[in-house]
Amino acid sequence: MAGPGGQPRPSFDTYALELAGTASIRGSCARRQQGAVLVRGQRILAAGYDGGPPGAPRCDEGGCPASALTAGETDQARCIGVHAIARVLLDAGAEQLDGASVYATTAPCLSCATLLATAGVAEVVAAGGRYDGWSAVRELLLTCGVRVRVLDGLEGVPRLALG
């Protein structure tokens, strides 16, 4: 089905992941730009991006002690950033989380996966972003009853062509 201007209408997965990508642009984390949206019944409920807590100096302006680290260095103990998935869960009310899906620009970290499972989210859909240790995080989500789809072309799942 074509949309206005004759362009093909994107699938809902493409639409939601592109919204997550757009949300990531707002992120102030100097080390990563990730975005997420919370969806239930094809209705967008909340959007989030990486960055420090409200009122803190912006990470990309030197407000986060971890922002001075070089690429490849990690120091989670010094990072004040809130991950996009965590922020979207915080912004949504508890009644909106049960049975919802989270679309994210990258696969969730262990902390965010734990939050997703605890919140009652039914599904996480990521555009990609697998990392060392991802298989254990994925297994945790599946064990907790959270469906997982990583649309990066691996595991026989078609890759979404996101702009």
Protein Blocks (a to p, Z undefined) as FASTA:
>chain_A
ZZehhiacddfklmmmmmmmmmmmmpcbfkbccdddddeehiafbdcdedddehiacfkl
opamklmpcehiacfklpcbdcfklmmmmmpcfklmgopacddfbdcdfklmmmmmmnop
abdcdfbhpaehklmmmmmmmmnopacdddehpghiacdddZZ
